[in-house]
């Protein structure tokens, strides 16, 4: 298989397989979560709990000052990476073209130089997060193989996309194929690893907030 055949496979059958696993995996995980159900809470609800679930979902998206002081590197690198990857994924014009070809919808993109800077910042933020994990004794002790594997799965699309855009490391066609394949690998593993928190985190925060408010806990 030459580089053009590899690229065509990544754009065609590879993308179809990855998309099918991605969608089916998310559906399965959501079914598992919501089919668990929960026991009815027989205790009387405490007053003033209205909207607590939604409030918790919103407020826990922002770090509290004491946590920022104790884990500044973790929070800063995390926010830079998550926001940066979101912007690159949804507002890079070639990505918008891909969504338009697949779903028939498009939206305005951001200037390419700005996307380039944001992508680089995201790569640096991920590298800083890894270095901090490796150099922090407690985090290093608690880290598992899955933590490092998910880091690599997330890092690869960003860095291969950056190299492809700048025509670096490998010939452009090969680098673009590697980039697309790295995205597809991320899609395949996404539902079955800790990366699934991108889907479940807000529902979990809402449930936690509503449950604690029902018991009268201060949020």
Secondary structure, DSSP 8 states (H G I E B T S, - for coil): --HHHHHHHIIIIIHHHHHHHHHHHHHHHHHHHHHS------S---TT-TTHHHHHHHHTTS--HHHHHHSHHHHHHHHHHHHHHHHHHHHSHHHHHHHHHHHS-------HHHHHHHHHHHHHHHHHHHHHHHHSHHHHHH--HHHHHHHHHHHHHHHHHHHHHTT-SS-HHHHHHHHHHHHHHHHHHHTTSGGGHHHHHHHHHHHHHHHHHHTT---
